[in-house]
Amino acid sequence: MQKVKLPIKIDPVRCAVKRLDYEGFFDRAQFARLAESVIDVINDVEAKLSFGTDAQGLTTIEGSAQTRVKLECQRCSEHFEHSCDVEFIYTPLSAKVEEDELPDVYEPIELDENGEVDLVQLLEDEIILSLPIAPMHAEHECRRAGMQMSWGEIEPADERPNPFAALNNLKQSK
């Protein structure tokens, strides 16, 4: 199958009426915020998108995206490759449906002034949210995984008297 570049902005309502499906990629250079969040974006972002309408008449954007990034291990400071695979279901907010009325399955998304969604921004947000908070190699791959680590010595705490001991004495004297 040939790789096809996907459009950056798209009208989800029009696509849902036509029940369109897209499969293609975005150039990794378009993901500037993702590039700032990782050491390197290794390959282009491949995406699959399906537009439709659910039983309630809500427009839906269902899809997935995959890419590989290079992260820094927080244990050993070496770089390693991480696969980012995300799946999502969005529905555009409209005047007739309030955000708190939406089913929990759908994530709300706002349309711009032209009634379109920026797919690059949507996918970039999803991928950034999927990144690990503290990236680390798998334990069996990390050279520092089993080592005992300490950064300085902890001084023993001062043995101070309990400030509420006087209250305890008052309680016992009654």
C-alpha positions as CSV (number, residue, x, y, z in Angstrom):
1,M,0.0,0.0,0.0
2,Q,1.3,3.5,-0.9
3,K,1.9,6.0,1.8
4,V,-0.3,9.1,1.3
5,K,0.1,12.4,3.1
6,L,-3.0,13.3,5.1
7,P,-4.7,16.8,5.1
8,I,-3.7,19.1,8.0
9,K,-7.2,20.5,8.5
10,I,-10.4,18.7,7.9
11,D,-14.2,19.3,8.3
12,P,-15.3,16.4,10.5
13,V,-19.1,17.0,9.9
14,R,-18.7,16.9,6.1
15,C,-16.5,13.8,6.4
16,A,-18.9,12.1,8.7
17,V,-21.8,12.6,6.3
18,K,-19.7,10.9,3.6
19,R,-18.4,8.3,6.1
20,L,-14.8,8.8,5.0
21,D,-11.8,6.8,6.1
22,Y,-8.3,8.1,5.8
23,E,-5.1,6.2,6.1
24,G,-1.7,7.8,5.6
25,F,1.0,9.8,7.3
26,F,2.2,13.2,8.5
27,D,5.8,14.3,8.1
28,R,7.6,14.2,11.5
29,A,8.8,17.8,10.9
30,Q,5.2,19.0,11.4
31,F,5.3,17.8,15.1
32,A,7.4,20.6,16.7
33,R,6.0,20.3,20.2
34,L,6.6,16.5,20.1
35,A,10.1,17.1,19.0
36,E,10.6,19.4,22.0
37,S,9.3,16.8,24.4
38,V,11.7,14.0,23.2
39,I,15.3,13.5,22.1
40,D,14.2,12.7,18.6
41,V,11.2,11.8,16.5
42,I,12.5,8.8,14.6
43,N,9.9,8.3,11.9
44,D,6.8,9.9,10.4
45,V,3.4,9.7,12.2
46,E,1.2,7.0,10.6
47,A,-2.5,7.5,11.2
48,K,-5.9,5.9,10.5
49,L,-9.0,8.0,10.8
50,S,-12.7,7.1,10.4
51,F,-15.5,9.6,10.4
52,G,-19.1,8.7,11.1
53,T,-22.2,9.4,13.0
54,D,-23.3,7.4,16.1
55,A,-26.8,6.4,17.2
56,Q,-27.4,9.7,19.0
57,G,-26.5,11.7,15.8
58,L,-23.1,12.8,17.1
59,T,-20.3,13.2,14.7
60,T,-17.4,10.9,15.6
61,I,-13.7,10.9,14.7
62,E,-12.3,7.5,15.6
63,G,-8.7,6.7,14.9
64,S,-5.2,5.6,15.8
65,A,-1.6,6.9,15.3
66,Q,1.8,5.3,15.6
67,T,5.3,6.7,15.6
68,R,8.7,5.9,17.3
69,V,10.6,8.4,19.4
70,K,13.9,8.5,21.2
71,L,13.8,9.1,24.9
72,E,16.4,9.4,27.7
73,C,16.3,6.7,30.4
74,Q,15.8,8.3,33.8
75,R,17.8,5.5,35.4
76,C,20.9,5.4,33.4
77,S,20.7,8.5,31.1
78,E,21.1,6.5,27.9
79,H,18.8,7.0,24.9
80,F,16.3,4.3,23.9
81,E,13.6,4.0,21.3
82,H,10.0,4.0,22.4
83,S,6.9,3.1,20.3
84,C,4.0,5.5,20.7
85,D,0.7,3.9,19.8
86,V,-2.5,5.8,20.5
87,E,-6.2,5.3,19.9
88,F,-8.9,7.9,20.3
89,I,-12.5,8.8,19.7
90,Y,-13.5,12.4,19.5
91,T,-16.7,14.3,18.9
92,P,-16.9,17.9,17.9
93,L,-18.7,20.2,20.3
94,S,-21.8,21.9,18.8
95,A,-24.4,24.4,19.9
96,K,-27.0,21.6,20.3
97,V,-24.9,19.3,22.5
98,E,-23.3,20.4,25.8
99,E,-20.0,19.0,26.9
100,D,-21.4,17.4,30.0
101,E,-24.1,15.6,27.9
102,L,-21.6,13.7,25.9
103,P,-21.1,10.0,26.5
104,D,-18.0,9.2,28.5
105,V,-16.5,7.3,25.5
106,Y,-16.0,10.5,23.5
107,E,-13.5,13.1,24.1
108,P,-14.8,16.6,23.1
109,I,-12.9,18.7,20.5
110,E,-13.6,22.3,19.5
111,L,-13.8,23.3,15.9
112,D,-12.0,26.4,14.6
113,E,-13.9,29.4,13.0
114,N,-14.2,27.5,9.7
115,G,-15.7,24.4,11.3
116,E,-12.5,22.4,10.9
117,V,-10.1,20.3,13.1
118,D,-6.3,20.6,12.9
119,L,-5.4,16.9,12.7
120,V,-1.7,17.6,13.3
121,Q,-2.5,19.3,16.6
122,L,-4.9,16.6,17.6
123,L,-2.5,13.7,16.9
124,E,0.4,15.6,18.5
125,D,-1.6,16.1,21.7
126,E,-2.5,12.4,21.8
127,I,1.1,11.3,21.3
128,I,2.5,13.7,23.9
129,L,-0.1,12.5,26.4
130,S,1.0,8.9,25.8
131,L,4.6,9.6,26.6
132,P,5.8,8.0,29.9
133,I,6.2,10.5,32.8
134,A,9.5,8.9,33.8
135,P,10.9,7.1,30.7
136,M,13.1,4.1,31.5
137,H,14.4,1.1,29.6
138,A,12.8,-2.2,30.3
139,E,14.5,-3.4,33.6
140,H,16.3,-6.3,31.9
141,E,17.8,-3.9,29.2
142,C,19.0,-1.1,31.6
143,R,22.5,-1.4,32.8
144,R,21.6,0.3,36.1
145,A,18.5,-1.6,36.8
146,G,19.7,-3.8,39.7
147,M,22.2,-1.3,41.3
148,Q,21.7,0.2,44.6
149,M,21.7,4.0,44.1
150,S,22.1,6.7,46.7
151,W,22.9,10.4,46.4
152,G,24.5,11.4,49.7
153,E,23.8,10.5,53.3
154,I,20.7,11.3,55.2
155,E,21.4,12.9,58.6
156,P,19.4,11.3,61.5
157,A,16.5,13.4,62.6
158,D,16.9,15.4,65.9
159,E,15.2,13.7,68.8
160,R,13.0,16.5,70.0
161,P,10.4,16.0,72.7
162,N,6.8,15.7,71.5
163,P,5.1,19.1,71.8
164,F,1.9,17.5,72.9
165,A,3.4,15.5,75.8
166,A,2.4,18.3,78.2
167,L,-1.2,17.9,77.1
168,N,-0.9,14.2,77.8
169,N,0.3,15.0,81.3
170,L,-2.7,17.3,81.9
171,K,-5.1,14.6,80.7
172,Q,-3.6,12.0,83.1
173,S,-3.7,14.4,86.1
174,K,-7.5,14.8,85.9
